[in-house]
Amino acid sequence: MSLSRPVWLRLLPLGLLTTLCVLAPLVAPNLPRQQFTRLLHAPPTIPEWRDQAGRWRAPFVRPHRLVNQLEQRYDRSESAVPLAWFRDGALVRSSEPVAAPLLWLGTDGLGRDVFSRLLFGGRVSLGLAALATLITLGCGGMLGAWAGYRADRLDRLITWMSDAVIALPSIYAALLLRALLPAVLSPTATFVMLTVILSVMAIPVVSRGVRGIVRAERHADYVVAARALGASTPRILSRHLLPSIAPFLVSQAALLLPAFVIAEATFSYVGLGFSDTVPTWGTMLQEAATASTLDDAPWLLSPVLAMIVVVLSLQPLGHRVARTSTAPPGF
């Protein structure tokens, strides 16, 4: 399968965003929990390399100066302060307070760097979505392939269970599963819990599609020949039927990953996912819920832009692969 140039161009923003998130401990200018108490809802800082005389110098910023505490209104000072991020010519971060921190996307209501939290939050959101996607494809693919090839009582049981889960509204079923668990969980337990819930809700969709493909291909000549030569069921599924299943799995992966990113953000936004102490794209949106905050600090919507990048990069790829692959009968 070859991807045309426009598809690759759509994947470039996602690749850049993922790279920045993976390298967040190295490239984030501030720690995600570090607070600048005198810079609440401060606007983004703009690095400069030329002074007023036009001479080139080390990167610096003009610190924000609080004009009105009630309105949280700032203006820029005339003094130039070297960037802490470029201290001694290196990209370093410091947990100590600095006079003029580098704030690419400003700060939130607690004075935390939005850009740094966006990168560290992307590690959690994208990592959870990627893990849930792999589990869904692995479990759904194996169950669907086995059920479609054997066509026995196990096939009928898996089909019945898939139909029962698919018939339920996904968001309500997921919220019900979350409500059955303790309200307060550790970040690790929350990560595992959300991964399991999202996988359970999506496995039936994948298994049903794989089952349809395998049922359509199990009587093909190459499968009958392999069976006549004594090939085992696992070998037939892995060596002969997997090429028929692969395009469907790729298309599902491209559709499930952005769906899981949005699902995690939804859980955390409504308070059923990660707590506010854990930076994720969902927890970052909790503060951006009020209209007054958006008027004063529109940069708090940066997680929404990050999710839009994920969706617009992957969904066209999923639909493109789905159109070029052979759809299973009745799917």
C-alpha positions in Angstrom: 0.0 0.0 0.0 1.5 3.3 -1.0 0.4 6.6 0.5 0.1 9.7 -1.7 2.0 12.8 -0.9 -1.1 14.7 0.6 -1.5 11.9 3.1 2.1 12.1 4.2 1.7 15.9 4.5 -1.2 15.3 6.9 0.9 13.0 9.0 3.7 15.5 9.4 2.0 17.6 12.1 1.1 14.5 14.0 4.7 13.3 13.8 6.1 16.6 15.0 3.6 16.7 17.9 4.4 13.1 18.9 8.1 13.8 18.8 7.8 16.8 21.0 5.7 14.9 23.5 8.1 12.0 23.6 11.0 14.4 24.2 9.1 16.5 26.6 11.6 16.0 29.5 14.2 17.5 27.2 12.4 20.3 25.3 9.8 21.5 27.8 11.1 24.9 29.1 9.5 24.4 32.5 8.4 21.6 34.8 4.7 20.8 34.4 3.8 21.4 38.0 6.0 24.5 38.5 4.0 27.5 39.4 4.8 31.2 38.7 2.5 32.7 41.3 2.9 36.3 39.9 2.1 35.2 36.4 -1.5 33.9 36.6 -3.1 33.7 33.1 0.0 35.4 31.8 0.1 35.8 27.9 2.7 33.9 25.9 6.3 35.3 25.9 8.1 36.1 22.7 11.8 35.4 22.6 14.0 38.1 21.1 17.5 38.1 19.7 18.1 41.8 19.0 18.2 44.6 21.4 16.9 48.1 20.9 20.1 49.1 19.1 19.6 46.2 16.6 22.6 44.2 17.8 22.3 40.4 18.0 22.6 38.9 21.4 21.7 35.8 23.4 18.0 35.0 23.5 16.1 37.1 26.0 12.5 38.1 26.8 10.9 41.2 28.2 9.2 40.2 31.5 5.5 40.5 31.9 4.5 43.2 34.3 1.2 42.9 36.2 -0.9 46.0 35.5 -4.2 45.1 37.1 -4.5 42.2 39.6 -8.3 41.9 39.4 -8.3 41.8 35.6 -5.0 39.9 35.4 -3.8 42.3 32.8 -0.2 42.5 31.8 2.2 44.6 29.8 5.8 44.1 28.7 8.7 45.6 30.6 11.5 47.4 28.8 14.2 45.5 30.7 15.7 42.4 28.9 16.1 39.2 30.9 18.1 36.2 29.5 16.0 33.1 29.0 16.5 30.5 31.7 15.8 27.8 29.0 19.1 28.9 27.2 21.2 29.3 30.3 24.9 28.8 29.6 24.0 28.1 26.0 22.2 24.9 26.7 18.5 23.9 26.8 18.1 23.5 30.5 15.2 23.8 32.9 15.4 24.8 36.5 13.0 24.2 39.4 14.1 27.5 41.0 12.0 30.6 40.3 13.2 32.6 37.4 12.6 36.3 36.6 11.3 35.7 33.0 10.4 32.1 32.2 9.9 31.1 28.7 6.1 30.7 28.2 5.4 29.7 24.6 1.6 29.4 25.3 1.3 31.5 28.5 0.2 30.2 31.9 -3.0 28.8 33.4 -4.9 30.1 36.4 -2.3 28.6 38.8 0.6 30.1 36.9 1.7 26.8 35.3 3.4 26.8 31.9 0.7 25.7 29.4 3.2 24.6 26.7 5.1 22.3 29.1 1.9 20.8 30.4 0.7 20.3 26.8 3.8 18.2 26.0 3.8 16.2 29.2 0.0 15.8 28.9 0.4 14.5 25.4 2.7 11.7 26.7 -0.2 10.5 28.8 -3.0 11.0 26.4 -1.2 9.7 23.3 0.4 6.8 25.3 -2.9 5.7 26.7 -4.6 5.9 23.3 -1.8 4.0 21.6 -1.8 1.2 24.2 -5.6 0.9 24.1 -5.4 0.7 20.3 -2.8 -2.1 20.4 -4.8 -4.1 22.9 -8.0 -3.6 20.9 -6.4 -4.7 17.6 -4.7 -7.7 19.3 -7.6 -9.1 21.2 -10.2 -8.2 18.7 -8.2 -9.6 15.8 -7.5 -12.9 17.6 -11.1 -13.4 18.7 -12.6 -12.4 15.3 -10.1 -14.6 13.4 -10.7 -17.6 15.5 -14.5 -17.2 15.5 -14.7 -16.6 11.8 -12.5 -19.6 10.9 -14.0 -22.2 13.3 -17.7 -21.2 12.9 -18.7 -23.2 15.9 -20.3 -22.5 19.3 -17.4 -20.2 20.2 -18.3 -18.2 17.0 -21.9 -17.8 18.1 -20.8 -16.8 21.7 -18.4 -14.2 20.5 -20.9 -12.8 18.0 -23.6 -12.6 20.6 -21.3 -10.8 23.1 -20.1 -8.4 20.3 -23.7 -7.6 19.3 -24.6 -7.0 23.0 -21.7 -4.5 23.5 -22.2 -2.8 20.1 -25.9 -2.3 20.9 -25.1 -0.2 24.0 -24.3 3.5 23.6 -20.6 3.6 23.9 -20.2 6.7 26.1 -22.9 5.6 28.5 -21.5 2.1 28.8 -18.0 3.5 29.4 -19.3 5.9 32.0 -21.2 3.0 33.7 -18.0 0.9 33.9 -16.1 3.9 35.4 -18.9 4.5 37.9 -18.5 1.0 39.2 -14.9 1.6 40.2 -13.6 3.7 43.2 -13.9 7.5 42.7 -10.3 8.2 43.8 -7.5 6.2 42.0 -3.8 6.7 41.7 -2.5 8.0 38.3 -1.2 4.5 37.4 -4.5 2.8 38.4 -6.4 5.5 36.4 -4.2 4.8 33.4 -4.9 1.1 33.5 -8.6 1.6 34.2 -9.1 3.9 31.2 -7.1 1.6 29.0 -9.2 -1.4 29.9 -12.5 0.4 29.6 -11.7 1.9 26.1 -10.4 -1.5 24.9 -13.4 -3.4 26.1 -15.8 -1.0 24.3 -13.9 -1.2 21.0 -12.8 -4.9 20.8 -16.3 -6.1 19.6 -16.1 -3.7 16.6 -12.7 -5.0 15.5 -13.6 -8.7 16.2 -16.8 -8.4 14.2 -15.0 -6.9 11.2 -12.2 -9.5 11.3 -14.7 -12.3 11.6 -16.5 -11.2 8.4 -13.2 -11.1 6.5 -12.1 -14.5 7.7 -15.5 -16.1 7.0 -15.3 -14.8 3.4 -11.8 -16.1 2.9 -11.7 -19.4 4.7 -13.1 -21.3 1.7 -10.7 -19.7 -0.8 -8.5 -22.0 -2.8 -5.2 -21.0 -1.1 -6.8 -21.7 2.4 -8.2 -25.0 1.2 -4.8 -26.0 -0.2 -3.0 -25.1 3.0 -5.5 -27.1 5.0 -5.0 -30.1 2.7 -1.2 -29.9 3.2 -1.7 -30.3 6.9 -1.2 -26.7 8.0 -2.5 -26.0 11.5 -5.2 -23.4 12.3 -2.7 -20.9 13.9 -0.5 -21.2 10.8 -3.3 -20.7 8.4 -4.5 -17.6 10.3 -1.1 -16.0 10.7 0.5 -16.9 7.4 -2.4 -17.0 4.9 -5.3 -15.0 6.3 -3.4 -12.2 8.0 -2.6 -10.4 4.7 -6.4 -10.1 4.1 -7.0 -8.8 7.7 -4.1 -6.3 7.8 -5.7 -3.5 5.7 -8.8 -3.6 8.0 -6.7 -3.5 11.1 -4.6 -0.6 9.8 -7.8 1.4 9.0 -9.2 0.6 12.5 -6.0 1.7 14.1 -6.1 5.0 12.3 -9.7 5.5 13.5 -9.4 4.2 17.0 -6.3 6.2 18.1 -8.0 9.7 17.7 -11.2 8.3 19.1 -9.4 7.1 22.2 -7.6 10.5 22.6 -10.9 12.3 22.6 -12.4 9.6 25.0 -9.6 10.1 27.5 -10.1 13.9 27.3 -13.8 13.5 27.9 -13.3 11.3 31.0 -10.8 13.6 32.5 -12.8 16.7 31.6 -15.9 15.4 33.4 -13.8 14.4 36.4 -13.9 10.6 35.9 -10.4 10.3 34.6 -7.1 11.7 35.8 -7.0 14.3 38.6 -5.9 17.9 38.0 -2.5 17.1 39.4 -1.7 14.9 36.4 -1.2 16.9 33.2 -3.3 15.4 30.4 -5.2 17.1 27.5 -8.5 16.4 29.3 -7.5 17.9 32.7 -6.1 21.0 30.9 -9.5 21.6 29.4 -11.3 21.8 32.8 -10.1 25.3 33.3 -10.9 26.4 29.8 -14.6 25.6 30.3 -15.7 29.1 31.3 -16.3 31.8 28.7 -14.7 34.5 30.8 -11.5 32.4 31.0 -11.4 32.0 27.2 -11.8 35.7 26.7 -8.8 36.4 28.9 -6.7 33.4 28.1 -7.6 31.8 24.8 -4.2 29.9 24.8 -5.8 27.5 27.3 -7.6 25.9 24.2 -4.2 24.6 23.0 -5.2 20.9 23.9 -8.2 21.2 21.6 -5.9 22.2 18.7 -3.6 19.2 19.6 -6.6 16.8 19.4 -7.7 18.4 16.1 -4.2 17.7 14.7 -4.5 14.0 15.8 -8.0 13.6 14.3 -7.3 15.4 11.0 -4.0 13.5 10.5 -5.3 10.0 11.1 -8.9 9.8 10.1 -8.2 10.5 6.4 -5.7 7.7 6.5 -8.1 5.3 8.0 -10.8 6.1 5.5 -8.3 5.9 2.6 -7.2 2.4 3.7 -10.8 1.3 4.3 -11.7 2.3 0.7 -8.8 0.5 -0.9 -9.3 -2.7 1.2 -12.0 -5.3 0.5 -14.9 -4.9 2.9 -16.2 -8.1 4.4 -19.7 -9.1 3.3 -22.4 -7.8 5.6 -20.1 -5.6 7.6 
